[in-house]
Amino acid sequence: MPHLEKILSILVFFCILLSPPPILADGCDEAWQWLQEATALSDNSPRQEFYLDKALKACPDLVEALVSLAKVHLKQGRLDEALEEFEDAKIRILSSKTIMARPGSRDLLADCMLNIAEIYRLEGKLELAASQYTALLAMFPNYPAAQNRLQYVYKRLHRFDFQLPPYYRIVTNPSFNRISAFPMPAGKALFDFQFRYWRQTADITQDMFDEYVPMFYSPEERDVRIRVWIMGLRYGVTDKFTVGVVGKYFWKTVHVDLGAILGEDKTAELDASGFGDTVLMFKYHLWGRRKVHLSIFNLISLPTGDQNAKGRDKHVWKQEIWHWIPLGSGSVDFMPGLAFSMATGPVFTNANLSYKFTNGKNVGDEFNIGLAFMYQFNPSVYGDLEFNYRWQGHVRRKQHIIVMKGRPEFYSPWHIPAGPVPIDTWLTDRGGNSFFVSPSLQFFVAKGLKLEVGAKVPLIKQDEGWCEDYVIHAGFSKSFF
């Protein structure tokens, strides 16, 4: 029998060691009853406070009772006690997997963080309040109460009058029309990178040239494949003034049909690659009311790209063949504009109006209207549908013409070329109207990191003009907020 008692004692000891945590004990059942009694009162009275104290004594891990007690103290004006209790509840929720696994725990955590920020606001500690609201929105982006109160605090601080929090400033940059009305926060930065590919084709006719040249040249239709890598950096100088720089690297391939010269089906591929023109961006936030904002901007294009770049192919003929494939405009160009942004629930709207002033060589004047609608499918996925109208002016471009050998109808009989003759001249591409629809998707894969993929589809192309076909787009953005 003594041995049996020892065995039973050991079993009881192990049962105590393996017993469930206090949250499942009878005391917590009693605590839930006290919490329900307090909730039924909901009058912030000493009696409700007494019930909540009883609940916490019966079950200290019942954070629901702790949050309710903090709210009672907040209503009674006992801010220091309420702040300490909300902070304690927040730490308990974040540090306990058991509590986090309970239904409604995320809402309880958000409620704690919101009330902590509210206490700082009531105490006049606006910077601490703004920091708490921002932290809350980083965890729960779609929290209207935090958004509204953060805008109020920013107004009191004379920062971003009625401005949306920084999270939305990366959201509201469409894939193609990349300028929104929202400014960057002072001292913060946004880096983005894109890759785009498209094909451009256009006919060549005799009346496009500055001087008469025989129509025995190639190509009669220009066919160019363009690949471009775009890298941009934006920085908030002040809360209203944003600057940026955009660099581009091009790889262009021209397909030249040599049938008019050789009398056979043969094509040359002429490549040119290198850095294009560098764009400086200056944007100033003019006006903002809650979720509606207006900014002006100016894009200044610096001629860092080689306007005299040549594509070469040395393997088709015994002599070298090349064409001009400019990588830059060769001039300083200006593009002032106006940007409008509005956030309404899950839909973001961006509109742009701009005009580009150029010297008409390699790049022509442009008038652009862009309208983008972005819809939030869930916190991580956004759909973007853009509509882009563009008017282009006439453009003068260098052209390298290869004339067929020995044609008396074009040359004096006393001077007949011994072989194909290169002629360098200027041609004028006619401008016109184009309209594109551009769908894309944006994915938030980590804090501040956004991936995007899309296409730009021409519905209307300018007559006889030098215009892109389908544009394929992929890229990412990283905010440092």
C-alpha positions, 0 to 999 in steps of 0.5 A: 500500500505505501508503494501505491500511495507513492505512485498516486502522489507521483501521478498527482504531481505530474498532473499538476505539471501538465495541467492547462494554463490559468486561462482555462481554470475555473477562476477565468470562468468566474472572471468572464461572468464578472466581465459580462456584469460590467459590460451590462452596466457600461456606465463607467461607474465605480460599480463597473470598475469594481466588477472589472477589478474582481474579474482581473483578480480572478483571472489576471490574463483576461486582457478583455477585462483589462482593456475595459477597465482602461476605457473606464479610467479614460472616461473618468479622466484618469489618463495616466492609469488608462495609458498604463493599462492600455500599454499593459494590454497591448504587450500581453496580446503581442507577447502571448500566442494563446491570446493572439489565437483567440477570436477578436484579439486583433481588433482588441490590439487595434483598439488598444493602440488607437486609445494609446494614441488618443491619450497622447493627443488629449495630453497634447503630445501630438508627435507621440500621437502621430507616431502611434497612429502611424504604427497602427496604420502600418499594422492595420492599413484600412482603419478609418478612425486612425486615418481621420485622427492622424489627419487631425493631428497633422493639421495641428502640427501644421504638417500635410494639411489633411494629408493621408498617411505615408502608406497611401503615397506609394499606393497611389502611384499608377504604373504608367502615369507615375505622378500623384498629387501626394507629396513625400514626407519630409526627409523620406524617400521612394525608389522605383525601378521598371522595365518596358518593352515595345515595338515601333513601326512607321512608313517612310514616304518621299515627301517626309525628307528635307531634300529630294532623295531617290526612293531606292533605299531601305527601309520603306518601313521603319521597325524598331524594338525598344527595351528600356530600364528606368530607375527613379528616386524621389525625396521629400525636401519639405512636407510640401516640396518633393524632388526626384531624378529618373535615369534611363538605359536603352537598348534599341534594335532596328530591322532594316530590309535590304531587298530594295538594294540587294534584290533579295530577301535579306535583313540587317539588325542594327543595335544601339544601347546606352543611357538616355536623357536624365529627368529631374522632377520638382513637385509642390503640393498646392492644396489638400482637403482630407482625401483630395489633393492638388499639386503642380510639377515640372519635369526637366529633361537633360540631354545625357543621351547620345543623340547621334548614336548609330546602330551598326551591322558589318556582316551583311555587305563588304562595306559597313551599314549603319543607321542613326538610332538616337538615345536622347533628344540633344536638348533641354526639354521642359514638361510642366503639369498639374496632378490631382489625387483622391482617395475614396474607400477602396478606390484611388483616382489620379489625374494628370495634365501636362505639356512638353516643350521641345526643340522638335528634334528627335523628340516632339512637343507633347500634350498629355492627359492621364486618368487612373483608377486603382481598386483595392481587392485586398490589403496586398493586391491593387488593380490599376486601370489607366487611360492616356491621351497624347497629342504629339507635334511634328518631329525632325529626325536624322535618317541614313539612306542607302541608295541603289547603285547606278540609276541614270534616271536619278543621276547624271550620266557623267556620274554613275556611282560604282555601288550603293551610296549612303545619304544622310538627311533629315525627315519629318515625322507627322504628329497626331493623336493617340489614346491608350488603355493600360491595365496593371496589377500591383502587389504589396509583398513586404512593408513598403515594397510593391511589385507591379506588372501591366500593359499599355494598349493603343486604341487610337494611333496617330496617322502615319506617325511614329507610335509605339505598339503594345508596351509591356511593363514590370517593376517594383517600388520601395518606400523608406518611410 
